[in-house]
């Protein structure tokens, strides 16, 4: 269960993570979700390899994916 009233600065289950190119929602492995405004959010589980790179990180931290260093712009 996701507690929508709980605020955290670290990436964990229920977080929305914003990077320059993507948004990630840590929830269930639902894949790519198209939003009404034309943007895309990737819903991924805590079992996903990318989550292992994101877990516990905060706004301003970076992680590497496909030889690219990616900065976390926000965590909600």
C-alpha positions in Angstrom: 0.0 0.0 0.0 1.3 3.4 -0.9 0.8 6.2 1.7 0.2 9.3 -0.4 0.4 11.5 2.7 3.9 10.4 3.6 6.7 12.7 2.4 10.2 11.5 1.9 13.3 13.0 0.4 14.8 9.6 -0.4 13.8 7.3 -3.2 11.7 4.5 -1.9 8.4 2.6 -2.6 5.8 5.2 -3.5 8.3 7.8 -4.7 8.1 9.7 -8.0 11.6 10.4 -9.3 12.2 13.2 -11.8 15.3 13.2 -14.1 16.1 15.4 -17.1 14.6 12.8 -19.5 12.2 10.7 -17.5 9.8 10.3 -14.5 9.8 7.1 -12.5 7.1 6.0 -10.1 8.3 3.3 -7.7 5.2 1.1 -7.4 4.2 -2.0 -9.4 5.9 -3.0 -12.6 3.4 -1.5 -15.0 6.0 -0.1 -17.5 5.5 3.0 -19.6 2.4 5.0 -18.8 1.3 7.9 -21.1 -0.1 10.9 -19.3 -2.8 13.3 -20.5 -0.2 16.1 -21.1 1.8 13.9 -23.4 4.5 13.1 -20.9 5.5 9.5 -19.9 6.1 8.1 -16.5 7.7 4.7 -16.0 6.1 2.6 -13.2 8.6 0.2 -11.8 8.9 -2.2 -8.9 11.4 -2.4 -6.2 12.7 -5.5 -7.9 13.7 -3.6 -11.1 17.4 -3.2 -11.7 17.1 0.6 -12.1 15.4 0.7 -8.7 18.6 -0.8 -7.2 20.4 2.3 -8.6 17.8 4.7 -7.3 17.1 3.4 -3.9 17.9 5.8 -1.1 19.1 8.5 -3.4 18.0 12.2 -3.0 17.5 15.3 -5.2 20.9 16.2 -6.6 22.3 12.7 -6.4 23.3 10.9 -9.6 23.2 7.3 -10.9 24.6 5.7 -14.0 22.5 4.0 -16.7 23.9 2.8 -20.1 27.2 4.6 -19.5 25.3 7.9 -18.9 25.4 9.8 -15.6 21.9 10.9 -14.7 21.0 13.5 -12.1 17.9 13.2 -9.9 16.1 16.6 -10.2 13.4 15.9 -7.7 11.9 13.1 -5.4 8.3 13.4 -4.4 
